[in-house]
Amino acid sequence: MANDIFLLNISGQDKPGLTSALTGVLAQYGAKVLDIGQANIHDTLSLGILFEIGTGKKSAAVLKDLLFKAYELNITAKFTPISLEDYESWVNLQGKDRYIVTILGERLAAEQISEVTKIISDKNLNIDSIKRLTGRTSLVKEEEYPRASIQLSIRGKIDDKQELTAKFVQVSKELDVDIAFQEDNIFRRNRRLVCFDMDSTLIQTEVIDELAELAGVGEEVKAITESAMQGEIDFNESFKRRMKLLKGLREEVLQDVAERLPITKGARRLIDTLHNYGFKTAILSGGFTYFGDYLQKKLDIDYVFANQLEIKDGVLTGGYLGEIVDGNKKAEYLQLLAEKEGIDISQTIAVGDGANDLPMLNLAGLGIAFHAKPKVKNNAQSSISSIGLDGVLYLLGYHDRHIDLLD
């Protein structure tokens, strides 16, 4: 027996029992639900039900009864007949590659969303769903920490991912918005380890620059640090040069600096949430274990790998102990931690701001340049520059309700 296929679109004021009532009508006629989806914006419902029903009297009767039920519920019903050919073409799309585009900013304007979706449309990619990840925004009450994020699930064939990413980067620069692009695969939904750079990422300072100020060599060290972060000079060489300039600094100064470390906005919210959801966390830093260990206790970080200062008789010697933790060493530690935790490298996340973070950012399943230098931002998979460190949670697909539930 031949069957008809219809798409039922419902719109109107949302109310309890609405979906039950409509599917109850379909059940009376033995209809088969092929797809169903619902969205609510400001208590206004948009519901779609794709269903199959026997052709003839049964088909006509179910449409009539659905219209009556919609009238009773004071909602609008619209029916669209779908051909078998169109339905099968739609079914065949499910094998297409899937991606996630996350848009982040303090506030999101129509222009930003328009430009991002235009890029997606120009590449003949289909947007399957759009989801708001941040809470509702008051227009009266001023927010202490404004942030907005939406997630687009897209589908289709991408011939040149680098070109697409470059277009997103350009819009990001022009419109002051963060745009992250990821493959929607099993690894994205099963990340287990997050590794952070420390200076200018987990904390809002470069510790070695602060120590240099206290040692009276601030300008010299700051110039070397900046050059190294921009990738203009080798990190190892810059590290040795800066260490020699710190010779003679007393150990008690380190404690004073540690107690005043400015934690980056959103860091505590991010790490607490990660731990509550079973993630492991690590500091992989070209800075110093003295401060990494302090942050480990303060933020409950699982692992710390950094450089160890050489201290004799309570004074810095200008030297260090062990190997220098440079960019390659960070990537090596990331790999070792993944193996230790028994996870695939694709299940890892790395977050950093400097050129020496690029090896681990590019090795991780998701590399995030956080308020990073231009060279780093342009070469990383994703970046966050508009909001705090908890923006990482939105790239993982968490909604504010998943996070605030744990507070």
VEXDREN-2710 file (C-alpha; in Angstrom, 1 decimal):
% VEXDREN-2710
k/r/px/py/pz
1/MET/0.0/0.0/0.0
2/ALA/1.3/3.4/-1.0
3/ASN/2.1/6.0/1.7
4/ASP/2.2/9.8/1.9
5/ILE/4.9/11.8/3.6
6/PHE/4.1/15.1/5.3
7/LEU/6.1/17.7/7.2
8/LEU/4.0/19.2/10.0
9/ASN/5.2/22.6/11.2
10/ILE/3.7/23.9/14.4
11/SER/4.2/27.5/15.7
12/GLY/2.7/29.4/18.6
13/GLN/2.7/29.8/22.4
14/ASP/4.4/26.8/24.1
15/LYS/2.4/24.9/26.7
16/PRO/2.6/21.6/28.5
17/GLY/1.2/18.5/26.7
18/LEU/1.3/20.0/23.2
19/THR/3.7/17.4/21.7
20/SER/1.8/14.6/23.4
21/ALA/-1.5/15.8/22.0
22/LEU/-0.2/16.0/18.4
23/THR/1.6/12.7/18.4
24/GLY/-1.5/11.2/20.0
25/VAL/-3.5/12.1/16.9
26/LEU/-0.8/10.6/14.7
27/ALA/-0.8/7.4/16.9
28/GLN/-4.5/6.9/16.4
29/TYR/-3.9/6.6/12.6
30/GLY/-0.8/4.4/12.9
31/ALA/1.5/7.1/11.5
32/LYS/5.2/6.5/11.5
33/VAL/7.4/9.5/12.7
34/LEU/10.4/9.8/10.5
35/ASP/11.9/12.9/12.2
36/ILE/11.0/15.3/14.9
37/GLY/12.6/18.5/16.2
38/GLN/11.6/21.4/18.5
39/ALA/13.0/24.8/19.4
40/ASN/11.7/27.4/21.9
41/ILE/12.5/31.1/21.7
42/HIS/10.9/33.4/24.3
43/ASP/8.2/30.9/25.1
44/THR/7.3/30.6/21.4
45/LEU/7.4/27.1/20.0
46/SER/8.6/25.9/16.7
47/LEU/7.9/22.2/16.3
48/GLY/8.5/20.0/13.2
49/ILE/7.3/16.4/12.7
50/LEU/8.0/14.5/9.6
51/PHE/5.6/11.5/9.3
52/GLU/4.5/8.8/7.0
53/ILE/0.8/7.8/6.6
54/GLY/-1.2/5.6/4.3
55/THR/-2.5/7.3/1.2
56/GLY/-6.2/8.0/0.8
57/LYS/-8.9/8.3/3.5
58/LYS/-6.4/7.8/6.3
59/SER/-4.1/10.5/5.0
60/ALA/-7.0/13.0/4.7
61/ALA/-8.4/12.2/8.1
62/VAL/-5.2/12.6/10.0
63/LEU/-4.6/16.0/8.4
64/LYS/-8.1/17.1/9.4
65/ASP/-7.8/15.9/13.0
66/LEU/-4.4/17.6/13.3
67/LEU/-5.9/20.8/12.2
68/PHE/-8.7/20.5/14.7
69/LYS/-6.2/19.7/17.5
70/ALA/-4.1/22.7/16.5
71/TYR/-7.2/24.9/16.7
72/GLU/-8.0/23.6/20.2
73/LEU/-4.5/24.3/21.3
74/ASN/-4.5/27.8/19.8
75/ILE/-1.4/27.1/17.6
76/THR/-0.8/27.3/13.9
77/ALA/-0.3/24.1/11.8
78/LYS/1.2/24.0/8.4
79/PHE/1.5/20.8/6.2
80/THR/4.0/20.3/3.4
81/PRO/3.8/17.1/1.3
82/ILE/7.2/15.6/0.7
83/SER/7.9/13.4/-2.3
84/LEU/9.7/10.0/-1.8
85/GLU/12.5/11.3/-4.0
86/ASP/13.1/14.4/-1.9
87/TYR/12.9/12.3/1.3
88/GLU/15.5/9.8/0.1
89/SER/17.8/12.7/-1.0
90/TRP/17.5/14.1/2.5
91/VAL/18.2/10.6/4.0
92/ASN/21.4/10.3/1.9
93/LEU/22.7/13.5/3.4
94/GLN/23.3/11.8/6.8
95/GLY/26.5/10.3/5.5
96/LYS/28.0/13.8/4.9
97/ASP/30.8/15.1/7.1
98/ARG/29.7/17.1/10.1
99/TYR/31.3/20.1/11.7
100/ILE/30.7/22.5/14.6
101/VAL/31.1/26.2/14.4
102/THR/31.1/28.1/17.7
103/ILE/30.7/31.9/17.8
104/LEU/31.9/33.7/21.0
105/GLY/31.9/37.3/22.1
106/GLU/30.9/39.6/24.9
107/ARG/27.8/40.2/22.9
108/LEU/26.7/38.9/19.5
109/ALA/25.2/41.2/16.9
110/ALA/23.3/40.2/13.7
111/GLU/26.2/41.3/11.5
112/GLN/28.6/38.8/13.1
113/ILE/26.2/35.9/12.8
114/SER/25.3/37.0/9.2
115/GLU/28.9/37.0/8.1
116/VAL/29.7/33.6/9.6
117/THR/26.6/32.0/8.1
118/LYS/27.3/33.6/4.7
119/ILE/30.7/31.9/4.6
120/ILE/28.9/28.6/5.5
121/SER/26.3/29.2/2.7
122/ASP/28.9/30.1/0.1
123/LYS/30.6/26.8/0.7
124/ASN/27.2/25.0/0.1
125/LEU/27.2/23.7/3.6
126/ASN/23.9/23.1/5.4
127/ILE/23.2/24.3/8.9
128/ASP/21.4/21.5/10.7
129/SER/20.9/23.3/14.1
130/ILE/21.7/26.4/16.0
131/LYS/22.0/26.3/19.7
132/ARG/22.5/29.1/22.3
133/LEU/25.1/28.0/24.9
134/THR/25.1/31.0/27.2
135/GLY/22.3/32.1/29.5
136/ARG/19.6/34.7/28.7
137/THR/20.8/38.3/28.8
138/SER/19.0/41.0/30.7
139/LEU/18.5/44.3/28.9
140/VAL/18.1/46.2/32.2
141/LYS/20.6/44.7/34.6
142/GLU/24.3/45.3/33.7
143/GLU/26.3/42.1/33.6
144/GLU/29.6/41.9/35.5
145/TYR/31.0/39.5/33.0
146/PRO/29.1/39.7/29.7
147/ARG/29.6/36.7/27.3
148/ALA/27.6/35.2/24.5
149/SER/28.0/32.0/22.5
150/ILE/26.0/30.1/19.9
151/GLN/26.9/26.7/18.3
152/LEU/26.1/25.8/14.7
153/SER/26.0/22.2/13.6
154/ILE/26.8/22.1/9.9
155/ARG/27.0/19.3/7.3
156/GLY/28.5/18.9/3.9
157/LYS/31.7/18.3/1.9
158/ILE/34.6/20.8/2.5
159/ASP/37.3/20.7/-0.2
160/ASP/39.6/23.2/1.4
161/LYS/39.4/23.5/5.2
162/GLN/42.3/25.9/5.4
163/GLU/40.5/28.3/3.1
164/LEU/37.3/28.1/5.2
165/THR/39.3/28.7/8.4
166/ALA/41.1/31.7/6.9
167/LYS/37.7/33.2/6.0
168/PHE/36.5/32.7/9.6
169/VAL/39.8/34.3/10.9
170/GLN/39.3/37.3/8.7
171/VAL/35.7/37.9/10.0
172/SER/37.0/37.4/13.5
173/LYS/39.5/40.2/13.1
174/GLU/37.1/42.6/11.3
175/LEU/34.1/42.1/13.7
176/ASP/35.8/41.4/17.0
177/VAL/34.3/38.0/17.5
178/ASP/35.8/34.5/18.1
179/ILE/34.9/31.7/15.6
180/ALA/36.0/28.1/16.3
181/PHE/35.7/25.4/13.7
182/GLN/35.9/21.7/14.6
183/GLU/35.1/18.4/13.1
184/ASP/32.1/16.8/14.9
185/ASN/33.5/13.4/15.6
186/ILE/33.6/10.9/18.5
187/PHE/36.8/12.5/19.8
188/ARG/35.2/16.0/20.1
189/ARG/32.5/14.6/22.3
190/ASN/35.0/12.6/24.5
191/ARG/37.8/15.0/25.4
192/ARG/39.5/14.0/28.6
193/LEU/42.7/16.1/29.2
194/VAL/43.2/19.9/29.1
195/CYS/46.7/21.3/29.2
196/PHE/47.4/25.0/29.9
197/ASP/50.3/27.3/29.4
198/MET/50.7/29.3/32.6
199/ASP/52.0/32.8/32.0
200/SER/49.5/35.1/30.2
201/THR/47.1/32.1/29.9
202/LEU/46.2/30.7/33.3
203/ILE/47.5/33.8/35.0
204/GLN/47.4/37.4/33.6
205/THR/51.1/38.1/33.8
206/GLU/54.5/37.0/32.7
207/VAL/56.1/36.0/36.0
208/ILE/59.7/36.3/34.8
209/ASP/59.0/39.9/33.8
210/GLU/57.7/40.6/37.4
211/LEU/60.8/39.0/38.9
212/ALA/63.0/41.0/36.6
213/GLU/61.3/44.3/37.8
214/LEU/62.1/43.3/41.4
215/ALA/65.7/42.5/40.4
216/GLY/66.0/45.9/38.6
217/VAL/66.4/44.4/35.1
218/GLY/62.8/44.8/34.0
219/GLU/63.2/46.4/30.6
220/GLU/66.0/44.1/29.5
221/VAL/64.0/40.9/30.4
222/LYS/60.7/42.2/29.1
223/ALA/62.2/42.9/25.7
224/ILE/63.7/39.4/25.5
225/THR/60.3/37.8/26.7
226/GLU/58.3/39.7/24.0
227/SER/60.7/38.7/21.3
228/ALA/60.5/35.1/22.3
229/MET/56.7/35.1/22.5
230/GLN/56.5/36.6/19.0
231/GLY/58.8/33.8/17.8
232/GLU/61.6/36.2/16.8
233/ILE/64.3/34.4/18.8
234/ASP/64.8/30.9/20.0
235/PHE/63.0/30.2/23.3
236/ASN/65.9/28.3/24.9
237/GLU/68.4/31.0/24.2
238/SER/66.0/33.7/25.5
239/PHE/65.4/31.6/28.6
240/LYS/69.1/31.3/29.4
241/ARG/69.7/35.0/28.8
242/ARG/66.8/36.0/31.1
243/MET/67.8/33.6/33.8
244/LYS/71.3/35.1/34.1
245/LEU/69.8/38.5/34.6
246/LEU/67.8/37.2/37.6
247/LYS/71.0/36.2/39.4
248/GLY/71.0/37.4/43.0
249/LEU/67.3/37.7/43.5
250/ARG/66.3/36.5/47.0
251/GLU/63.9/33.5/47.4
252/GLU/61.4/35.3/49.6
253/VAL/60.6/37.5/46.7
254/LEU/59.2/34.5/44.9
255/GLN/56.7/33.8/47.6
256/ASP/55.4/37.4/47.5
257/VAL/55.0/37.2/43.7
258/ALA/53.2/33.8/44.0
259/GLU/50.7/35.1/46.5
260/ARG/49.8/38.0/44.1
261/LEU/49.4/36.0/40.9
262/PRO/46.4/37.4/39.0
263/ILE/44.3/34.4/38.0
264/THR/42.8/34.8/34.5
265/LYS/39.0/35.6/34.4
266/GLY/37.0/32.4/34.0
267/ALA/39.9/30.1/34.9
268/ARG/38.4/28.9/38.2
269/ARG/35.0/28.4/36.6
270/LEU/36.6/26.4/33.8
271/ILE/38.8/24.1/35.9
272/ASP/36.1/23.4/38.5
273/THR/33.7/22.4/35.7
274/LEU/36.3/20.3/34.0
275/HIS/37.0/18.4/37.2
276/ASN/33.3/17.9/37.9
277/TYR/32.9/16.3/34.5
278/GLY/35.9/14.0/35.0
279/PHE/38.6/15.8/33.0
280/LYS/42.3/15.8/34.0
281/THR/44.2/19.1/33.9
282/ALA/47.8/20.1/33.5
283/ILE/50.1/23.1/33.5
284/LEU/52.8/22.8/30.7
285/SER/54.8/25.9/31.1
286/GLY/58.0/27.6/30.0
287/GLY/57.8/29.4/33.4
288/PHE/58.8/28.0/36.7
289/THR/57.7/25.1/38.9
290/TYR/57.7/27.3/41.9
291/PHE/54.7/29.2/40.6
292/GLY/53.2/26.2/38.8
293/ASP/53.2/24.2/42.1
294/TYR/51.5/27.2/43.8
295/LEU/48.7/27.3/41.2
296/GLN/48.4/23.5/41.3
297/LYS/47.4/23.7/45.0
298/LYS/45.2/26.8/44.5
299/LEU/43.3/25.6/41.5
300/ASP/43.5/21.8/42.0
301/ILE/45.5/21.1/38.9
302/ASP/46.5/17.4/38.3
303/TYR/49.9/17.8/36.7
304/VAL/52.6/20.5/36.5
305/PHE/55.6/20.5/34.2
306/ALA/57.8/23.6/34.1
307/ASN/61.3/24.9/34.6
308/GLN/63.0/24.5/38.0
309/LEU/64.9/27.5/39.4
310/GLU/68.3/26.9/40.9
311/ILE/68.4/28.4/44.4
312/LYS/71.4/28.3/46.7
313/ASP/71.5/29.8/50.2
314/GLY/68.1/31.4/49.5
315/VAL/69.3/33.2/46.4
316/LEU/68.7/32.6/42.7
317/THR/72.0/31.6/41.0
318/GLY/70.9/32.6/37.5
319/GLY/70.8/28.9/36.6
320/TYR/68.2/26.2/36.3
321/LEU/67.9/22.4/37.0
322/GLY/67.0/19.8/34.4
323/GLU/65.9/20.3/30.8
324/ILE/64.4/23.5/29.6
325/VAL/60.7/23.2/29.0
326/ASP/60.4/24.8/25.5
327/GLY/57.7/24.4/22.9
328/ASN/58.8/20.9/21.8
329/LYS/59.1/19.8/25.4
330/LYS/55.5/20.9/26.0
331/ALA/54.3/18.8/23.1
332/GLU/56.3/15.9/24.4
333/TYR/54.7/16.2/27.8
334/LEU/51.2/16.4/26.2
335/GLN/51.8/13.1/24.4
336/LEU/53.2/11.5/27.6
337/LEU/50.2/12.6/29.7
338/ALA/47.8/11.3/27.0
339/GLU/49.5/7.9/27.2
340/LYS/49.5/8.0/31.0
341/GLU/45.8/8.6/31.0
342/GLY/45.2/6.0/28.4
343/ILE/43.6/8.3/25.9
344/ASP/44.0/9.1/22.2
345/ILE/45.9/12.4/21.5
346/SER/42.7/13.5/19.7
347/GLN/41.0/13.5/23.1
348/THR/43.3/16.3/24.4
349/ILE/43.0/20.0/24.5
350/ALA/45.9/22.5/24.7
351/VAL/45.5/26.2/25.6
352/GLY/48.3/28.8/25.2
353/ASP/49.2/32.3/24.0
354/GLY/52.9/32.3/22.8
355/ALA/54.9/31.0/19.9
356/ASN/56.4/28.2/22.1
357/ASP/52.8/26.9/22.6
358/LEU/52.3/26.2/18.9
359/PRO/53.8/22.6/19.0
360/MET/51.3/21.5/21.7
361/LEU/48.4/23.5/20.2
362/ASN/48.9/21.7/16.8
363/LEU/49.4/18.3/18.4
364/ALA/46.3/18.4/20.6
365/GLY/42.9/17.2/19.4
366/LEU/41.8/20.8/20.0
367/GLY/44.4/23.6/20.2
368/ILE/43.2/27.0/21.5
369/ALA/45.1/30.2/21.2
370/PHE/44.0/32.3/24.2
371/HIS/44.3/36.1/23.9
372/ALA/47.3/35.2/21.8
373/LYS/49.9/36.9/19.7
374/PRO/49.0/37.3/16.0
375/LYS/51.4/34.6/14.8
376/VAL/49.9/32.1/17.3
377/LYS/46.3/33.0/16.6
378/ASN/46.9/32.7/12.8
379/ASN/48.4/29.2/13.2
380/ALA/46.2/27.7/15.8
381/GLN/43.1/25.5/15.2
382/SER/40.9/27.8/17.3
383/SER/41.2/31.0/19.3
384/ILE/39.5/32.9/22.1
385/SER/40.2/36.6/22.4
386/SER/36.9/38.2/23.4
387/ILE/36.0/36.5/26.7
388/GLY/37.6/34.7/29.6
389/LEU/39.2/31.3/29.9
390/ASP/35.8/29.6/30.5
391/GLY/35.1/30.2/26.8
392/VAL/36.8/26.8/26.4
393/LEU/33.7/25.2/27.9
394/TYR/31.6/26.6/25.0
395/LEU/34.0/25.1/22.4
396/LEU/33.3/21.8/24.2
397/GLY/29.6/22.3/23.7
398/TYR/28.7/23.0/27.3
399/HIS/25.7/25.2/28.0
400/ASP/25.7/27.6/31.0
401/ARG/23.0/25.4/32.6
402/HIS/25.5/22.5/32.6
403/ILE/28.1/24.7/34.3
404/ASP/25.9/26.6/36.8
405/LEU/24.3/23.4/37.9
406/LEU/27.6/22.6/39.6
407/ASP/27.9/25.9/41.5
END
